[in-house]
Amino acid sequence: MRIVLLGAPGAGKGTQSQLLVKAHGVPQISTGDLLRDAVAKRTELGTRAKAAMDSGKLVDDATVLGMIRERLSKPDAVNGFILDGFPRNIAQAEALEKMLKELGTPLNSVVLMNLDLGILFRRLTGRRICEECGKVFNVFTSPPPSGKHRLMQRPDDKEEVIGKRLEVYEAQTKPLIKYYEAAGLLRVVDADADVDTVFKSIDRAVLKPAPVKQ
């Protein structure tokens, strides 16, 4: 299994990635985690990434791809991987395709966790965290028992921030959907369901053979 998970913030990619990890024994590769780990360990790539971040710049694609290449060389990635958070645009998708071809590990499928942006907006803006126990609730869909928790809203869950994040996602992801659809790799699953139902849909999707191109 060598897949990319696509989905907007709040679609449940992290939850589903962990279920796939348990079910198939392949690692989830998050570019955010890779960056933090490389910076903390002060590797050559981590040093380059930190210099970019310290100057307020985005980490360049070559550095991120280098980290992914290093991660894929580890023994636990021999039977596959789940890429989460990369690629984010066509240039990254093309660079990733080239790198994976060189490694002999091309993608099997790209799964789009599809969810109406209005539902996503409610999920994210309604999210609250208990300051005392750390539990996560949603004032719209899963409110806490009355008076038992001290709730806080994270700054990046505020309406104006969420709106901007979803706009950016929409602009970046639509071209990727077309790109992977043309490559015969795209699988679309409905993410507006309970966790187990979504997992079963993803599992069926990634095991489904790719369509034969005419």
C-alpha positions as CSV (number, residue, x, y, z in Angstrom):
1,M,0.0,0.0,0.0
2,R,1.5,3.3,-1.2
3,I,-1.1,6.0,-0.9
4,V,-1.6,9.8,-0.5
5,L,-4.5,10.9,1.6
6,L,-6.1,14.2,0.5
7,G,-8.7,16.1,2.5
8,A,-9.4,19.5,4.0
9,P,-8.5,20.4,7.5
10,G,-11.0,18.6,9.8
11,A,-11.9,15.9,7.3
12,G,-10.4,13.2,9.6
13,K,-7.1,12.3,7.7
14,G,-5.2,11.9,11.0
15,T,-7.7,9.5,12.5
16,Q,-8.0,7.5,9.3
17,S,-4.2,7.4,8.8
18,Q,-3.8,5.8,12.2
19,L,-6.4,3.2,11.5
20,L,-4.7,2.3,8.2
21,V,-1.4,2.1,10.0
22,K,-2.8,-0.5,12.4
23,A,-4.6,-2.4,9.7
24,H,-1.8,-2.6,7.2
25,G,1.4,-2.2,9.2
26,V,2.7,0.7,7.1
27,P,3.9,4.1,8.4
28,Q,2.0,7.4,8.2
29,I,4.4,10.0,6.8
30,S,3.5,13.5,7.8
31,T,5.7,16.2,6.4
32,G,5.0,18.3,9.5
33,D,6.3,15.6,11.7
34,L,9.3,15.0,9.5
35,L,10.2,18.7,9.6
36,R,9.9,18.9,13.4
37,D,12.0,15.8,13.8
38,A,14.7,16.9,11.4
39,V,15.0,20.3,13.0
40,A,15.1,18.8,16.5
41,K,17.9,16.4,15.5
42,R,19.7,19.1,13.6
43,T,20.2,17.0,10.5
44,E,21.6,18.6,7.3
45,L,18.0,18.9,5.9
46,G,16.7,20.0,9.3
47,T,19.3,22.8,9.4
48,R,18.2,24.0,6.0
49,A,14.5,23.8,7.0
50,K,15.1,25.8,10.2
51,A,17.0,28.5,8.3
52,A,14.0,28.9,6.0
53,M,11.4,28.9,8.8
54,D,13.5,31.3,10.9
55,S,13.5,33.8,8.1
56,G,9.7,33.5,7.6
57,K,10.0,31.5,4.4
58,L,8.3,28.2,3.3
59,V,10.6,25.2,3.4
60,D,11.5,24.5,-0.2
61,D,10.2,21.4,-2.0
62,A,13.6,19.9,-2.5
63,T,14.3,19.8,1.3
64,V,10.9,18.3,2.0
65,L,11.3,15.6,-0.7
66,G,14.8,14.9,0.7
67,M,13.2,14.2,4.1
68,I,10.5,12.0,2.5
69,R,13.2,10.0,0.6
70,E,15.2,9.5,3.9
71,R,12.0,8.3,5.7
72,L,11.1,5.9,2.9
73,S,14.6,4.3,3.2
74,K,13.7,3.0,6.7
75,P,12.7,-0.7,7.2
76,D,9.1,0.0,8.3
77,A,8.3,1.6,4.9
78,V,9.4,-1.5,2.9
79,N,5.8,-2.6,2.4
80,G,4.3,0.8,1.8
81,F,3.4,4.2,3.3
82,I,0.6,6.7,3.8
83,L,1.5,10.3,2.8
84,D,-0.4,12.9,4.7
85,G,0.1,16.6,4.0
86,F,2.1,16.2,0.8
87,P,1.8,17.0,-2.1
88,R,-0.1,20.3,-1.8
89,N,0.2,21.5,-5.4
90,I,1.0,20.2,-8.9
91,A,4.7,21.0,-8.7
92,Q,5.0,18.9,-5.6
93,A,3.0,16.1,-7.1
94,E,5.2,16.0,-10.2
95,A,8.4,16.1,-8.1
96,L,7.0,13.3,-5.8
97,E,6.1,11.2,-8.8
98,K,9.6,11.5,-10.2
99,M,11.2,10.6,-6.9
100,L,9.0,7.6,-6.3
101,K,9.6,6.4,-9.8
102,E,13.4,6.6,-9.1
103,L,12.9,4.6,-5.9
104,G,10.7,2.0,-7.7
105,T,7.8,2.7,-5.3
106,P,5.1,4.5,-7.3
107,L,1.8,5.4,-5.7
108,N,-1.0,2.8,-5.8
109,S,-3.8,5.3,-5.2
110,V,-4.7,8.7,-4.0
111,V,-7.7,8.9,-1.7
112,L,-9.8,12.1,-1.5
113,M,-11.8,12.3,1.8
114,N,-14.6,14.3,0.4
115,L,-16.6,16.5,2.7
116,D,-18.9,19.5,2.1
117,L,-17.0,22.7,3.1
118,G,-20.0,23.9,5.1
119,I,-19.8,20.8,7.3
120,L,-16.1,21.2,7.7
121,F,-16.6,24.8,8.7
122,R,-19.0,23.7,11.5
123,R,-16.7,20.9,12.6
124,L,-13.7,23.2,13.0
125,T,-15.2,26.4,14.3
126,G,-17.3,24.4,16.8
127,R,-14.2,22.6,18.2
128,R,-13.4,23.2,21.9
129,I,-10.8,21.8,24.2
130,C,-11.1,21.3,27.9
131,E,-8.4,23.2,29.6
132,E,-8.3,20.7,32.5
133,C,-8.5,17.3,30.9
134,G,-7.6,18.0,27.3
135,K,-10.7,16.3,25.9
136,V,-12.0,17.6,22.5
137,F,-15.7,18.5,22.1
138,N,-17.8,20.3,19.4
139,V,-20.4,22.7,20.4
140,F,-22.5,21.7,17.4
141,T,-22.1,18.0,17.2
142,S,-20.7,16.7,20.5
143,P,-21.2,19.2,23.3
144,P,-19.8,18.4,26.7
145,P,-21.9,17.7,29.8
146,S,-23.1,21.1,31.2
147,G,-20.7,22.7,33.7
148,K,-18.2,19.9,33.8
149,H,-15.5,21.3,31.6
150,R,-13.6,24.5,31.1
151,L,-13.6,25.0,27.4
152,M,-11.2,27.0,25.2
153,Q,-11.1,27.6,21.4
154,R,-7.7,27.4,19.8
155,P,-6.7,30.5,17.8
156,D,-6.5,28.6,14.6
157,D,-10.1,27.4,15.0
158,K,-11.6,30.8,14.9
159,E,-14.0,31.6,12.0
160,E,-11.8,34.0,10.0
161,V,-8.8,31.6,10.3
162,I,-10.7,28.5,9.3
163,G,-12.3,30.4,6.4
164,K,-8.9,31.3,5.0
165,R,-7.5,27.8,5.5
166,L,-10.5,26.3,3.6
167,E,-10.1,28.8,0.8
168,V,-6.4,27.9,0.4
169,Y,-7.2,24.2,0.5
170,E,-9.9,24.6,-2.1
171,A,-7.5,26.5,-4.4
172,Q,-4.6,24.1,-4.0
173,T,-6.5,20.8,-4.0
174,K,-8.8,21.1,-7.1
175,P,-5.8,21.0,-9.5
176,L,-4.4,17.9,-7.6
177,I,-7.8,16.2,-7.9
178,K,-7.7,16.6,-11.7
179,Y,-4.0,15.6,-11.8
180,Y,-4.5,12.3,-10.0
181,E,-7.8,11.6,-11.8
182,A,-6.0,11.9,-15.1
183,A,-3.3,9.5,-13.8
184,G,-6.0,7.0,-12.9
185,L,-5.0,7.0,-9.2
186,L,-7.9,9.0,-7.6
187,R,-10.3,7.3,-5.3
188,V,-13.1,9.4,-3.7
189,V,-14.7,8.4,-0.4
190,D,-17.5,10.1,1.5
191,A,-16.0,11.4,4.8
192,D,-19.4,12.5,6.2
193,A,-20.0,9.3,8.2
194,D,-18.8,7.7,11.4
195,V,-15.2,6.7,11.8
196,D,-15.6,3.0,11.1
197,T,-17.7,3.6,8.0
198,V,-15.2,6.0,6.5
199,F,-12.4,3.6,7.3
200,K,-14.1,0.7,5.5
201,S,-14.7,2.9,2.5
202,I,-11.0,4.0,2.4
203,D,-9.9,0.4,2.8
204,R,-12.0,-0.8,-0.1
205,A,-10.8,2.1,-2.2
206,V,-7.1,1.5,-1.7
207,L,-7.4,-2.2,-2.4
208,K,-9.4,-1.5,-5.6
209,P,-7.4,-2.1,-8.7
210,A,-6.6,0.9,-10.9
211,P,-8.7,1.3,-14.0
212,V,-7.1,0.3,-17.2
213,K,-6.3,3.3,-19.4
214,Q,-7.6,3.1,-23.0
